[in-house]
Amino acid sequence: MTPVRMCAGCRTRRSTSDLVRLRLQSDAHERLAVDTDGSLPGRSVYLCREHPEECAARAHRSRSIIRGLRMMEGGIPLESVLSALSHARSKEE
Ligand SMILES: [Zn+2]
């Protein structure tokens, strides 16, 4: 059975195959990346695969990205989230 997770933006519950997983890489700099195979451990949030940018903006407004990643308040600019998403998308194509 496919696991079900909730989108941090619109709070829709979907199977993980319909979601994009954003993970915080805890190397020297805390950096956000899209986890493509979903197997890496760590703090992460999920966004709808259909429209991740839209849900990222909503999650950012409601601060659920910051809560989901357990970051400091104001920890991540929306631009970083969007650039991680567009980077992952360009790799898929
Ligand atoms: Zn969503």
PDB file of the backbone (N, CA, C, O) and the ligand in Angstrom, with CONECT records:
HET     ZN  A 101       1
ATOM      1  N   MET A   1       0.840  -1.197   0.000  1.00  0.00           N
ATOM      2  CA  MET A   1       0.000   0.000   0.000  1.00  0.00           C
ATOM      3  C   MET A   1       0.881   1.255   0.000  1.00  0.00           C
ATOM      4  O   MET A   1       1.899   1.302   0.690  1.00  0.00           O
ATOM      5  N   THR A   2       0.490   2.253  -0.765  1.00  0.00           N
ATOM      6  CA  THR A   2       1.250   3.493  -0.825  1.00  0.00           C
ATOM      7  C   THR A   2       0.955   4.323   0.425  1.00  0.00           C
ATOM      8  O   THR A   2      -0.207   4.493   0.795  1.00  0.00           O
ATOM      9  N   PRO A   3       1.976   4.827   1.059  1.00  0.00           N
ATOM     10  CA  PRO A   3       1.724   5.684   2.223  1.00  0.00           C
ATOM     11  C   PRO A   3       1.033   6.984   1.827  1.00  0.00           C
ATOM     12  O   PRO A   3       1.217   7.486   0.718  1.00  0.00           O
ATOM     13  N   VAL A   4       0.242   7.518   2.742  1.00  0.00           N
ATOM     14  CA  VAL A   4      -0.492   8.758   2.510  1.00  0.00           C
ATOM     15  C   VAL A   4       0.099   9.856   3.395  1.00  0.00           C
ATOM     16  O   VAL A   4       0.360   9.659   4.582  1.00  0.00           O
ATOM     17  N   ARG A   5       0.295  10.999   2.784  1.00  0.00           N
ATOM     18  CA  ARG A   5       0.821  12.150   3.541  1.00  0.00           C
ATOM     19  C   ARG A   5      -0.035  13.369   3.212  1.00  0.00           C
ATOM     20  O   ARG A   5      -0.766  13.395   2.223  1.00  0.00           O
ATOM     21  N   MET A   6       0.080  14.370   4.071  1.00  0.00           N
ATOM     22  CA  MET A   6      -0.700  15.576   3.860  1.00  0.00           C
ATOM     23  C   MET A   6       0.159  16.665   3.229  1.00  0.00           C
ATOM     24  O   MET A   6       1.299  16.882   3.639  1.00  0.00           O
ATOM     25  N   CYS A   7      -0.392  17.344   2.235  1.00  0.00           N
ATOM     26  CA  CYS A   7       0.293  18.469   1.622  1.00  0.00           C
ATOM     27  C   CYS A   7       0.361  19.613   2.632  1.00  0.00           C
ATOM     28  O   CYS A   7      -0.630  19.938   3.285  1.00  0.00           O
ATOM     29  N   ALA A   8       1.540  20.215   2.750  1.00  0.00           N
ATOM     30  CA  ALA A   8       1.726  21.299   3.716  1.00  0.00           C
ATOM     31  C   ALA A   8       1.015  22.572   3.275  1.00  0.00           C
ATOM     32  O   ALA A   8       0.797  23.476   4.081  1.00  0.00           O
ATOM     33  N   GLY A   9       0.652  22.643   1.988  1.00  0.00           N
ATOM     34  CA  GLY A   9       0.017  23.848   1.466  1.00  0.00           C
ATOM     35  C   GLY A   9      -1.490  23.801   1.582  1.00  0.00           C
ATOM     36  O   GLY A   9      -2.085  24.585   2.322  1.00  0.00           O
ATOM     37  N   CYS A  10      -2.124  22.872   0.844  1.00  0.00           N
ATOM     38  CA  CYS A  10      -3.592  22.843   0.810  1.00  0.00           C
ATOM     39  C   CYS A  10      -4.168  21.812   1.770  1.00  0.00           C
ATOM     40  O   CYS A  10      -5.387  21.691   1.888  1.00  0.00           O
ATOM     41  N   ARG A  11      -3.287  21.052   2.471  1.00  0.00           N
ATOM     42  CA  ARG A  11      -3.709  20.092   3.481  1.00  0.00           C
ATOM     43  C   ARG A  11      -4.560  18.964   2.926  1.00  0.00           C
ATOM     44  O   ARG A  11      -5.354  18.357   3.645  1.00  0.00           O
ATOM     45  N   THR A  12      -4.388  18.687   1.636  1.00  0.00           N
ATOM     46  CA  THR A  12      -5.051  17.526   1.048  1.00  0.00           C
ATOM     47  C   THR A  12      -4.222  16.287   1.351  1.00  0.00           C
ATOM     48  O   THR A  12      -2.994  16.315   1.273  1.00  0.00           O
ATOM     49  N   ARG A  13      -4.900  15.204   1.696  1.00  0.00           N
ATOM     50  CA  ARG A  13      -4.178  13.954   1.919  1.00  0.00           C
ATOM     51  C   ARG A  13      -4.080  13.212   0.594  1.00  0.00           C
ATOM     52  O   ARG A  13      -5.088  13.007  -0.083  1.00  0.00           O
ATOM     53  N   ARG A  14      -2.866  12.809   0.223  1.00  0.00           N
ATOM     54  CA  ARG A  14      -2.622  12.119  -1.033  1.00  0.00           C
ATOM     55  C   ARG A  14      -1.603  11.024  -0.808  1.00  0.00           C
ATOM     56  O   ARG A  14      -0.889  11.026   0.195  1.00  0.00           O
ATOM     57  N   SER A  15      -1.536  10.089  -1.740  1.00  0.00           N
ATOM     58  CA  SER A  15      -0.466   9.104  -1.650  1.00  0.00           C
ATOM     59  C   SER A  15       0.848   9.782  -2.010  1.00  0.00           C
ATOM     60  O   SER A  15       0.864  10.739  -2.784  1.00  0.00           O
ATOM     61  N   THR A  16       1.936   9.295  -1.456  1.00  0.00           N
ATOM     62  CA  THR A  16       3.223   9.967  -1.618  1.00  0.00           C
ATOM     63  C   THR A  16       3.644  10.058  -3.083  1.00  0.00           C
ATOM     64  O   THR A  16       4.450  10.919  -3.436  1.00  0.00           O
ATOM     65  N   SER A  17       3.116   9.191  -3.937  1.00  0.00           N
ATOM     66  CA  SER A  17       3.469   9.274  -5.359  1.00  0.00           C
ATOM     67  C   SER A  17       2.860  10.513  -6.016  1.00  0.00           C
ATOM     68  O   SER A  17       3.302  10.923  -7.089  1.00  0.00           O
ATOM     69  N   ASP A  18       1.856  11.107  -5.387  1.00  0.00           N
ATOM     70  CA  ASP A  18       1.244  12.332  -5.914  1.00  0.00           C
ATOM     71  C   ASP A  18       1.784  13.579  -5.224  1.00  0.00           C
ATOM     72  O   ASP A  18       1.260  14.679  -5.405  1.00  0.00           O
ATOM     73  N   LEU A  19       2.829  13.397  -4.440  1.00  0.00           N
ATOM     74  CA  LEU A  19       3.387  14.511  -3.691  1.00  0.00           C
ATOM     75  C   LEU A  19       4.874  14.671  -4.001  1.00  0.00           C
ATOM     76  O   LEU A  19       5.553  13.723  -4.395  1.00  0.00           O
ATOM     77  N   VAL A  20       5.350  15.880  -3.816  1.00  0.00           N
ATOM     78  CA  VAL A  20       6.783  16.160  -3.912  1.00  0.00           C
ATOM     79  C   VAL A  20       7.302  16.304  -2.496  1.00  0.00           C
ATOM     80  O   VAL A  20       6.705  17.001  -1.676  1.00  0.00           O
ATOM     81  N   ARG A  21       8.407  15.649  -2.212  1.00  0.00           N
ATOM     82  CA  ARG A  21       8.948  15.724  -0.862  1.00  0.00           C
ATOM     83  C   ARG A  21      10.113  16.710  -0.830  1.00  0.00           C
ATOM     84  O   ARG A  21      11.095  16.573  -1.560  1.00  0.00           O
ATOM     85  N   LEU A  22       9.971  17.683   0.019  1.00  0.00           N
ATOM     86  CA  LEU A  22      11.045  18.667   0.213  1.00  0.00           C
ATOM     87  C   LEU A  22      11.786  18.306   1.491  1.00  0.00           C
ATOM     88  O   LEU A  22      11.185  18.099   2.545  1.00  0.00           O
ATOM     89  N   ARG A  23      13.072  18.238   1.371  1.00  0.00           N
ATOM     90  CA  ARG A  23      13.849  17.812   2.520  1.00  0.00           C
ATOM     91  C   ARG A  23      14.918  18.849   2.814  1.00  0.00           C
ATOM     92  O   ARG A  23      15.480  19.473   1.914  1.00  0.00           O
ATOM     93  N   LEU A  24      15.173  19.006   4.071  1.00  0.00           N
ATOM     94  CA  LEU A  24      16.230  19.922   4.491  1.00  0.00           C
ATOM     95  C   LEU A  24      17.528  19.130   4.625  1.00  0.00           C
ATOM     96  O   LEU A  24      17.611  18.177   5.401  1.00  0.00           O
ATOM     97  N   GLN A  25      18.528  19.534   3.865  1.00  0.00           N
ATOM     98  CA  GLN A  25      19.814  18.865   3.943  1.00  0.00           C
ATOM     99  C   GLN A  25      20.608  19.499   5.063  1.00  0.00           C
ATOM    100  O   GLN A  25      20.827  20.711   5.080  1.00  0.00           O
ATOM    101  N   SER A  26      21.029  18.680   5.983  1.00  0.00           N
ATOM    102  CA  SER A  26      21.737  19.256   7.121  1.00  0.00           C
ATOM    103  C   SER A  26      23.241  19.110   6.944  1.00  0.00           C
ATOM    104  O   SER A  26      23.929  18.528   7.783  1.00  0.00           O
ATOM    105  N   ASP A  27      23.736  19.650   5.834  1.00  0.00           N
ATOM    106  CA  ASP A  27      25.180  19.741   5.691  1.00  0.00           C
ATOM    107  C   ASP A  27      25.617  21.092   6.260  1.00  0.00           C
ATOM    108  O   ASP A  27      24.918  21.661   7.098  1.00  0.00           O
ATOM    109  N   ALA A  28      26.709  21.587   5.838  1.00  0.00           N
ATOM    110  CA  ALA A  28      27.239  22.832   6.384  1.00  0.00           C
ATOM    111  C   ALA A  28      26.204  23.960   6.382  1.00  0.00           C
ATOM    112  O   ALA A  28      26.043  24.675   7.371  1.00  0.00           O
ATOM    113  N   HIS A  29      25.506  24.102   5.248  1.00  0.00           N
ATOM    114  CA  HIS A  29      24.450  25.094   5.180  1.00  0.00           C
ATOM    115  C   HIS A  29      23.134  24.339   5.103  1.00  0.00           C
ATOM    116  O   HIS A  29      23.013  23.347   4.384  1.00  0.00           O
ATOM    117  N   GLU A  30      22.156  24.819   5.848  1.00  0.00           N
ATOM    118  CA  GLU A  30      20.857  24.179   5.747  1.00  0.00           C
ATOM    119  C   GLU A  30      20.275  24.544   4.403  1.00  0.00           C
ATOM    120  O   GLU A  30      19.992  25.708   4.122  1.00  0.00           O
ATOM    121  N   ARG A  31      20.104  23.537   3.586  1.00  0.00           N
ATOM    122  CA  ARG A  31      19.714  23.776   2.220  1.00  0.00           C
ATOM    123  C   ARG A  31      18.507  22.899   1.919  1.00  0.00           C
ATOM    124  O   ARG A  31      18.419  21.762   2.384  1.00  0.00           O
ATOM    125  N   LEU A  32      17.594  23.432   1.147  1.00  0.00           N
ATOM    126  CA  LEU A  32      16.380  22.707   0.828  1.00  0.00           C
ATOM    127  C   LEU A  32      16.566  21.984  -0.498  1.00  0.00           C
ATOM    128  O   LEU A  32      17.095  22.554  -1.452  1.00  0.00           O
ATOM    129  N   ALA A  33      16.135  20.742  -0.558  1.00  0.00           N
ATOM    130  CA  ALA A  33      16.236  20.007  -1.808  1.00  0.00           C
ATOM    131  C   ALA A  33      14.994  19.139  -1.974  1.00  0.00           C
ATOM    132  O   ALA A  33      14.332  18.786  -0.998  1.00  0.00           O
ATOM    133  N   VAL A  34      14.695  18.805  -3.211  1.00  0.00           N
ATOM    134  CA  VAL A  34      13.591  17.907  -3.475  1.00  0.00           C
ATOM    135  C   VAL A  34      14.127  16.489  -3.451  1.00  0.00           C
ATOM    136  O   VAL A  34      15.074  16.149  -4.161  1.00  0.00           O
ATOM    137  N   ASP A  35      13.507  15.678  -2.626  1.00  0.00           N
ATOM    138  CA  ASP A  35      13.928  14.295  -2.482  1.00  0.00           C
ATOM    139  C   ASP A  35      13.184  13.468  -3.519  1.00  0.00           C
ATOM    140  O   ASP A  35      11.996  13.186  -3.362  1.00  0.00           O
ATOM    141  N   THR A  36      13.880  13.083  -4.573  1.00  0.00           N
ATOM    142  CA  THR A  36      13.180  12.451  -5.699  1.00  0.00           C
ATOM    143  C   THR A  36      12.805  11.003  -5.438  1.00  0.00           C
ATOM    144  O   THR A  36      11.745  10.569  -5.888  1.00  0.00           O
ATOM    145  N   ASP A  37      13.625  10.238  -4.734  1.00  0.00           N
ATOM    146  CA  ASP A  37      13.234   8.834  -4.509  1.00  0.00           C
ATOM    147  C   ASP A  37      12.540   8.606  -3.167  1.00  0.00           C
ATOM    148  O   ASP A  37      12.092   7.497  -2.875  1.00  0.00           O
ATOM    149  N   GLY A  38      12.455   9.659  -2.355  1.00  0.00           N
ATOM    150  CA  GLY A  38      11.672   9.578  -1.131  1.00  0.00           C
ATOM    151  C   GLY A  38      12.237   8.668  -0.059  1.00  0.00           C
ATOM    152  O   GLY A  38      11.529   8.326   0.888  1.00  0.00           O
ATOM    153  N   SER A  39      13.483   8.272  -0.180  1.00  0.00           N
ATOM    154  CA  SER A  39      14.026   7.298   0.755  1.00  0.00           C
ATOM    155  C   SER A  39      14.939   7.918   1.803  1.00  0.00           C
ATOM    156  O   SER A  39      15.323   7.259   2.769  1.00  0.00           O
ATOM    157  N   LEU A  40      15.283   9.178   1.612  1.00  0.00           N
ATOM    158  CA  LEU A  40      16.231   9.794   2.530  1.00  0.00           C
ATOM    159  C   LEU A  40      15.561  10.183   3.836  1.00  0.00           C
ATOM    160  O   LEU A  40      14.424  10.657   3.828  1.00  0.00           O
ATOM    161  N   PRO A  41      16.233   9.995   4.943  1.00  0.00           N
ATOM    162  CA  PRO A  41      15.654  10.382   6.228  1.00  0.00           C
ATOM    163  C   PRO A  41      15.764  11.885   6.426  1.00  0.00           C
ATOM    164  O   PRO A  41      16.423  12.578   5.652  1.00  0.00           O
ATOM    165  N   GLY A  42      15.123  12.372   7.450  1.00  0.00           N
ATOM    166  CA  GLY A  42      15.271  13.790   7.772  1.00  0.00           C
ATOM    167  C   GLY A  42      13.958  14.523   7.797  1.00  0.00           C
ATOM    168  O   GLY A  42      12.905  13.984   7.456  1.00  0.00           O
ATOM    169  N   ARG A  43      14.051  15.758   8.206  1.00  0.00           N
ATOM    170  CA  ARG A  43      12.873  16.609   8.306  1.00  0.00           C
ATOM    171  C   ARG A  43      12.392  16.957   6.915  1.00  0.00           C
ATOM    172  O   ARG A  43      13.186  17.340   6.056  1.00  0.00           O
ATOM    173  N   SER A  44      11.113  16.827   6.691  1.00  0.00           N
ATOM    174  CA  SER A  44      10.635  17.079   5.333  1.00  0.00           C
ATOM    175  C   SER A  44       9.181  17.508   5.346  1.00  0.00           C
ATOM    176  O   SER A  44       8.449  17.291   6.312  1.00  0.00           O
ATOM    177  N   VAL A  45       8.791  18.119   4.251  1.00  0.00           N
ATOM    178  CA  VAL A  45       7.392  18.458   4.045  1.00  0.00           C
ATOM    179  C   VAL A  45       6.977  17.984   2.664  1.00  0.00           C
ATOM    180  O   VAL A  45       7.819  17.778   1.790  1.00  0.00           O
ATOM    181  N   TYR A  46       5.693  17.813   2.473  1.00  0.00           N
ATOM    182  CA  TYR A  46       5.162  17.350   1.189  1.00  0.00           C
ATOM    183  C   TYR A  46       4.316  18.425   0.543  1.00  0.00           C
ATOM    184  O   TYR A  46       3.620  19.184   1.219  1.00  0.00           O
ATOM    185  N   LEU A  47       4.389  18.478  -0.800  1.00  0.00           N
ATOM    186  CA  LEU A  47       3.579  19.410  -1.582  1.00  0.00           C
ATOM    187  C   LEU A  47       2.963  18.654  -2.746  1.00  0.00           C
ATOM    188  O   LEU A  47       3.536  17.677  -3.229  1.00  0.00           O
ATOM    189  N   CYS A  48       1.788  19.105  -3.203  1.00  0.00           N
ATOM    190  CA  CYS A  48       1.125  18.441  -4.329  1.00  0.00           C
ATOM    191  C   CYS A  48       2.005  18.456  -5.577  1.00  0.00           C
ATOM    192  O   CYS A  48       2.544  19.499  -5.947  1.00  0.00           O
ATOM    193  N   ARG A  49       2.148  17.316  -6.216  1.00  0.00           N
ATOM    194  CA  ARG A  49       2.960  17.230  -7.419  1.00  0.00           C
ATOM    195  C   ARG A  49       2.323  17.999  -8.594  1.00  0.00           C
ATOM    196  O   ARG A  49       3.021  18.512  -9.468  1.00  0.00           O
ATOM    197  N   GLU A  50       0.991  18.063  -8.590  1.00  0.00           N
ATOM    198  CA  GLU A  50       0.273  18.773  -9.666  1.00  0.00           C
ATOM    199  C   GLU A  50       0.635  20.249  -9.746  1.00  0.00           C
ATOM    200  O   GLU A  50       0.840  20.799 -10.828  1.00  0.00           O
ATOM    201  N   HIS A  51       0.709  20.878  -8.571  1.00  0.00           N
ATOM    202  CA  HIS A  51       0.967  22.323  -8.527  1.00  0.00           C
ATOM    203  C   HIS A  51       1.796  22.660  -7.297  1.00  0.00           C
ATOM    204  O   HIS A  51       1.313  23.337  -6.389  1.00  0.00           O
ATOM    205  N   PRO A  52       3.039  22.193  -7.259  1.00  0.00           N
ATOM    206  CA  PRO A  52       3.869  22.391  -6.062  1.00  0.00           C
ATOM    207  C   PRO A  52       4.149  23.855  -5.751  1.00  0.00           C
ATOM    208  O   PRO A  52       4.263  24.229  -4.584  1.00  0.00           O
ATOM    209  N   GLU A  53       4.261  24.689  -6.789  1.00  0.00           N
ATOM    210  CA  GLU A  53       4.578  26.108  -6.549  1.00  0.00           C
ATOM    211  C   GLU A  53       3.443  26.775  -5.781  1.00  0.00           C
ATOM    212  O   GLU A  53       3.674  27.539  -4.845  1.00  0.00           O
ATOM    213  N   GLU A  54       2.207  26.470  -6.196  1.00  0.00           N
ATOM    214  CA  GLU A  54       1.039  27.038  -5.545  1.00  0.00           C
ATOM    215  C   GLU A  54       0.961  26.598  -4.078  1.00  0.00           C
ATOM    216  O   GLU A  54       0.706  27.409  -3.187  1.00  0.00           O
ATOM    217  N   CYS A  55       1.182  25.319  -3.849  1.00  0.00           N
ATOM    218  CA  CYS A  55       1.103  24.806  -2.489  1.00  0.00           C
ATOM    219  C   CYS A  55       2.290  25.275  -1.655  1.00  0.00           C
ATOM    220  O   CYS A  55       2.163  25.449  -0.443  1.00  0.00           O
ATOM    221  N   ALA A  56       3.441  25.480  -2.291  1.00  0.00           N
ATOM    222  CA  ALA A  56       4.603  26.018  -1.575  1.00  0.00           C
ATOM    223  C   ALA A  56       4.301  27.419  -1.066  1.00  0.00           C
ATOM    224  O   ALA A  56       4.650  27.765   0.063  1.00  0.00           O
ATOM    225  N   ALA A  57       3.656  28.218  -1.895  1.00  0.00           N
ATOM    226  CA  ALA A  57       3.317  29.586  -1.503  1.00  0.00           C
ATOM    227  C   ALA A  57       2.330  29.576  -0.340  1.00  0.00           C
ATOM    228  O   ALA A  57       2.444  30.375   0.589  1.00  0.00           O
ATOM    229  N   ARG A  58       1.361  28.667  -0.401  1.00  0.00           N
ATOM    230  CA  ARG A  58       0.386  28.577   0.695  1.00  0.00           C
ATOM    231  C   ARG A  58       1.046  28.091   1.976  1.00  0.00           C
ATOM    232  O   ARG A  58       0.785  28.618   3.057  1.00  0.00           O
ATOM    233  N   ALA A  59       1.893  27.095   1.850  1.00  0.00           N
ATOM    234  CA  ALA A  59       2.582  26.532   3.024  1.00  0.00           C
ATOM    235  C   ALA A  59       3.510  27.569   3.638  1.00  0.00           C
ATOM    236  O   ALA A  59       3.701  27.615   4.853  1.00  0.00           O
ATOM    237  N   HIS A  60       4.080  28.395   2.777  1.00  0.00           N
ATOM    238  CA  HIS A  60       4.991  29.420   3.264  1.00  0.00           C
ATOM    239  C   HIS A  60       4.218  30.487   4.017  1.00  0.00           C
ATOM    240  O   HIS A  60       4.647  30.950   5.075  1.00  0.00           O
ATOM    241  N   ARG A  61       3.072  30.874   3.463  1.00  0.00           N
ATOM    242  CA  ARG A  61       2.230  31.885   4.119  1.00  0.00           C
ATOM    243  C   ARG A  61       1.761  31.405   5.484  1.00  0.00           C
ATOM    244  O   ARG A  61       1.780  32.156   6.460  1.00  0.00           O
ATOM    245  N   SER A  62       1.341  30.151   5.540  1.00  0.00           N
ATOM    246  CA  SER A  62       0.798  29.634   6.804  1.00  0.00           C
ATOM    247  C   SER A  62       1.908  29.140   7.733  1.00  0.00           C
ATOM    248  O   SER A  62       1.637  28.675   8.840  1.00  0.00           O
ATOM    249  N   ARG A  63       3.150  29.244   7.279  1.00  0.00           N
ATOM    250  CA  ARG A  63       4.328  28.831   8.055  1.00  0.00           C
ATOM    251  C   ARG A  63       4.403  27.338   8.288  1.00  0.00           C
ATOM    252  O   ARG A  63       5.161  26.894   9.150  1.00  0.00           O
ATOM    253  N   SER A  64       3.637  26.543   7.543  1.00  0.00           N
ATOM    254  CA  SER A  64       3.729  25.107   7.796  1.00  0.00           C
ATOM    255  C   SER A  64       5.007  24.508   7.226  1.00  0.00           C
ATOM    256  O   SER A  64       5.400  23.409   7.618  1.00  0.00           O
ATOM    257  N   ILE A  65       5.658  25.211   6.311  1.00  0.00           N
ATOM    258  CA  ILE A  65       6.973  24.741   5.847  1.00  0.00           C
ATOM    259  C   ILE A  65       7.972  24.849   6.994  1.00  0.00           C
ATOM    260  O   ILE A  65       8.746  23.927   7.252  1.00  0.00           O
ATOM    261  N   ILE A  66       7.940  25.971   7.665  1.00  0.00           N
ATOM    262  CA  ILE A  66       8.869  26.191   8.769  1.00  0.00           C
ATOM    263  C   ILE A  66       8.588  25.205   9.906  1.00  0.00           C
ATOM    264  O   ILE A  66       9.511  24.651  10.503  1.00  0.00           O
ATOM    265  N   ARG A  67       7.306  24.995  10.193  1.00  0.00           N
ATOM    266  CA  ARG A  67       6.962  24.032  11.242  1.00  0.00           C
ATOM    267  C   ARG A  67       7.370  22.623  10.848  1.00  0.00           C
ATOM    268  O   ARG A  67       7.930  21.876  11.651  1.00  0.00           O
ATOM    269  N   GLY A  68       7.072  22.259   9.563  1.00  0.00           N
ATOM    270  CA  GLY A  68       7.353  20.902   9.106  1.00  0.00           C
ATOM    271  C   GLY A  68       8.835  20.590   9.122  1.00  0.00           C
ATOM    272  O   GLY A  68       9.241  19.464   9.413  1.00  0.00           O
ATOM    273  N   LEU A  69       9.624  21.570   8.816  1.00  0.00           N
ATOM    274  CA  LEU A  69      11.072  21.355   8.783  1.00  0.00           C
ATOM    275  C   LEU A  69      11.713  21.699  10.119  1.00  0.00           C
ATOM    276  O   LEU A  69      12.925  21.567  10.291  1.00  0.00           O
ATOM    277  N   ARG A  70      10.902  22.133  11.048  1.00  0.00           N
ATOM    278  CA  ARG A  70      11.375  22.535  12.383  1.00  0.00           C
ATOM    279  C   ARG A  70      12.516  23.552  12.278  1.00  0.00           C
ATOM    280  O   ARG A  70      13.561  23.420  12.915  1.00  0.00           O
ATOM    281  N   MET A  71      12.276  24.549  11.466  1.00  0.00           N
ATOM    282  CA  MET A  71      13.282  25.590  11.292  1.00  0.00           C
ATOM    283  C   MET A  71      12.996  26.728  12.239  1.00  0.00           C
ATOM    284  O   MET A  71      11.933  26.830  12.851  1.00  0.00           O
ATOM    285  N   MET A  72      13.993  27.573  12.327  1.00  0.00           N
ATOM    286  CA  MET A  72      13.804  28.801  13.079  1.00  0.00           C
ATOM    287  C   MET A  72      12.769  29.649  12.354  1.00  0.00           C
ATOM    288  O   MET A  72      12.596  29.547  11.140  1.00  0.00           O
ATOM    289  N   GLU A  73      12.097  30.474  13.113  1.00  0.00           N
ATOM    290  CA  GLU A  73      11.113  31.386  12.537  1.00  0.00           C
ATOM    291  C   GLU A  73      11.742  32.199  11.402  1.00  0.00           C
ATOM    292  O   GLU A  73      12.842  32.734  11.542  1.00  0.00           O
ATOM    293  N   GLY A  74      11.040  32.281  10.298  1.00  0.00           N
ATOM    294  CA  GLY A  74      11.561  33.037   9.156  1.00  0.00           C
ATOM    295  C   GLY A  74      12.744  32.352   8.501  1.00  0.00           C
ATOM    296  O   GLY A  74      13.544  32.984   7.810  1.00  0.00           O
ATOM    297  N   GLY A  75      12.846  31.027   8.731  1.00  0.00           N
ATOM    298  CA  GLY A  75      14.042  30.311   8.308  1.00  0.00           C
ATOM    299  C   GLY A  75      14.295  30.187   6.823  1.00  0.00           C
ATOM    300  O   GLY A  75      15.445  30.058   6.403  1.00  0.00           O
ATOM    301  N   ILE A  76      13.260  30.222   6.027  1.00  0.00           N
ATOM    302  CA  ILE A  76      13.525  29.980   4.612  1.00  0.00           C
ATOM    303  C   ILE A  76      12.717  30.922   3.721  1.00  0.00           C
ATOM    304  O   ILE A  76      11.506  31.050   3.897  1.00  0.00           O
ATOM    305  N   PRO A  77      13.376  31.583   2.765  1.00  0.00           N
ATOM    306  CA  PRO A  77      12.620  32.432   1.854  1.00  0.00           C
ATOM    307  C   PRO A  77      11.868  31.578   0.828  1.00  0.00           C
ATOM    308  O   PRO A  77      12.326  30.512   0.416  1.00  0.00           O
ATOM    309  N   LEU A  78      10.723  32.074   0.442  1.00  0.00           N
ATOM    310  CA  LEU A  78       9.917  31.340  -0.537  1.00  0.00           C
ATOM    311  C   LEU A  78      10.702  31.077  -1.817  1.00  0.00           C
ATOM    312  O   LEU A  78      10.524  30.038  -2.452  1.00  0.00           O
ATOM    313  N   GLU A  79      11.562  32.006  -2.196  1.00  0.00           N
ATOM    314  CA  GLU A  79      12.354  31.847  -3.428  1.00  0.00           C
ATOM    315  C   GLU A  79      13.216  30.577  -3.373  1.00  0.00           C
ATOM    316  O   GLU A  79      13.403  29.903  -4.386  1.00  0.00           O
ATOM    317  N   SER A  80      13.737  30.261  -2.186  1.00  0.00           N
ATOM    318  CA  SER A  80      14.556  29.046  -2.053  1.00  0.00           C
ATOM    319  C   SER A  80      13.720  27.795  -2.291  1.00  0.00           C
ATOM    320  O   SER A  80      14.180  26.828  -2.899  1.00  0.00           O
ATOM    321  N   VAL A  81      12.479  27.832  -1.799  1.00  0.00           N
ATOM    322  CA  VAL A  81      11.589  26.696  -2.002  1.00  0.00           C
ATOM    323  C   VAL A  81      11.282  26.542  -3.493  1.00  0.00           C
ATOM    324  O   VAL A  81      11.344  25.440  -4.039  1.00  0.00           O
ATOM    325  N   LEU A  82      10.952  27.650  -4.134  1.00  0.00           N
ATOM    326  CA  LEU A  82      10.588  27.607  -5.545  1.00  0.00           C
ATOM    327  C   LEU A  82      11.778  27.204  -6.405  1.00  0.00           C
ATOM    328  O   LEU A  82      11.610  26.481  -7.388  1.00  0.00           O
ATOM    329  N   SER A  83      12.970  27.656  -6.055  1.00  0.00           N
ATOM    330  CA  SER A  83      14.114  27.293  -6.879  1.00  0.00           C
ATOM    331  C   SER A  83      14.461  25.810  -6.708  1.00  0.00           C
ATOM    332  O   SER A  83      14.894  25.167  -7.664  1.00  0.00           O
ATOM    333  N   ALA A  84      14.276  25.264  -5.506  1.00  0.00           N
ATOM    334  CA  ALA A  84      14.482  23.823  -5.312  1.00  0.00           C
ATOM    335  C   ALA A  84      13.501  23.027  -6.162  1.00  0.00           C
ATOM    336  O   ALA A  84      13.860  21.999  -6.737  1.00  0.00           O
ATOM    337  N   LEU A  85      12.256  23.506  -6.242  1.00  0.00           N
ATOM    338  CA  LEU A  85      11.234  22.827  -7.037  1.00  0.00           C
ATOM    339  C   LEU A  85      11.555  22.889  -8.527  1.00  0.00           C
ATOM    340  O   LEU A  85      11.451  21.884  -9.230  1.00  0.00           O
ATOM    341  N   SER A  86      11.943  24.063  -9.004  1.00  0.00           N
ATOM    342  CA  SER A  86      12.200  24.193 -10.435  1.00  0.00           C
ATOM    343  C   SER A  86      13.475  23.445 -10.820  1.00  0.00           C
ATOM    344  O   SER A  86      13.591  22.950 -11.941  1.00  0.00           O
ATOM    345  N   HIS A  87      14.415  23.363  -9.907  1.00  0.00           N
ATOM    346  CA  HIS A  87      15.633  22.592 -10.152  1.00  0.00           C
ATOM    347  C   HIS A  87      15.284  21.111 -10.328  1.00  0.00           C
ATOM    348  O   HIS A  87      15.785  20.457 -11.243  1.00  0.00           O
ATOM    349  N   ALA A  88      14.432  20.591  -9.460  1.00  0.00           N
ATOM    350  CA  ALA A  88      14.041  19.184  -9.532  1.00  0.00           C
ATOM    351  C   ALA A  88      13.246  18.915 -10.798  1.00  0.00           C
ATOM    352  O   ALA A  88      13.393  17.864 -11.423  1.00  0.00           O
ATOM    353  N   ARG A  89      12.413  19.858 -11.169  1.00  0.00           N
ATOM    354  CA  ARG A  89      11.596  19.685 -12.359  1.00  0.00           C
ATOM    355  C   ARG A  89      12.469  19.647 -13.618  1.00  0.00           C
ATOM    356  O   ARG A  89      12.216  18.858 -14.528  1.00  0.00           O
ATOM    357  N   SER A  90      13.488  20.497 -13.666  1.00  0.00           N
ATOM    358  CA  SER A  90      14.343  20.514 -14.852  1.00  0.00           C
ATOM    359  C   SER A  90      15.150  19.214 -14.956  1.00  0.00           C
ATOM    360  O   SER A  90      15.517  18.794 -16.053  1.00  0.00           O
ATOM    361  N   LYS A  91      15.422  18.584 -13.812  1.00  0.00           N
ATOM    362  CA  LYS A  91      16.132  17.294 -13.845  1.00  0.00           C
ATOM    363  C   LYS A  91      15.241  16.165 -14.370  1.00  0.00           C
ATOM    364  O   LYS A  91      15.715  15.220 -14.999  1.00  0.00           O
ATOM    365  N   GLU A  92      13.966  16.286 -14.100  1.00  0.00           N
ATOM    366  CA  GLU A  92      13.030  15.231 -14.533  1.00  0.00           C
ATOM    367  C   GLU A  92      12.809  15.228 -16.034  1.00  0.00           C
ATOM    368  O   GLU A  92      12.580  14.183 -16.643  1.00  0.00           O
ATOM    369  N   GLU A  93      12.881  16.408 -16.617  1.00  0.00           N
ATOM    370  CA  GLU A  93      12.570  16.516 -18.051  1.00  0.00           C
ATOM    371  C   GLU A  93      13.723  16.043 -18.936  1.00  0.00           C
ATOM    372  O   GLU A  93      13.613  16.073 -20.162  1.00  0.00           O
TER     373      GLU A  93
HETATM  374 ZN    ZN A 101      -1.342  20.902  -2.022  1.00  0.00          ZN2+
END
